[in-house]
C-alpha cells in the first residue's frame, strides 16, 4: 500500500511540473528597427498599389484617399 501512495504522489508531482511548465511565458523582445522613412518613399514592390509612384507624395496621398473611400460601403456600392 505505501508503494501505491508514493506512485500517486510522484505522478501528481510530474503532472504539476508539466502543468506549470506549460504556463510559462517566453520573453518577447523586438528586433532592431531600421530608421523610419516617409511613407510615400516606398516599400516593397510586391505591395505597391497600381498607379502609385514611389517617392511622389501627392500620388501616395491620392492612394490613401482612394482606399479610405473604398472603406465606406455606402459609397463603394453605388445604386
Residue, then its C-alpha position, 0 to 999 in steps of 0.5 A: x500500500x505505501x508503494x501505491x501512495x508514493x506512485x500517486x504522489x510522484x505522478x501528481x508531482x510530474x503532472x504539476x511540473x508539466x502543468x506549470x511548465x506549460x504556463x510559462x511565458x517566453x520573453x518577447x523582445x523586438x528586433x532592431x528597427x531600421x530608421x523610419x522613412x516617409x511613407x510615400x518613399x516606398x516599400x516593397x514592390x510586391x505591395x505597391x498599389x497600381x498607379x502609385x509612384x514611389x517617392x511622389x507624395x501627392x500620388x501616395x496621398x491620392x492612394x490613401x484617399x482612394x482606399x479610405x473611400x473604398x472603406x465606406x460601403x455606402x459609397x463603394x456600392x453605388x445604386 
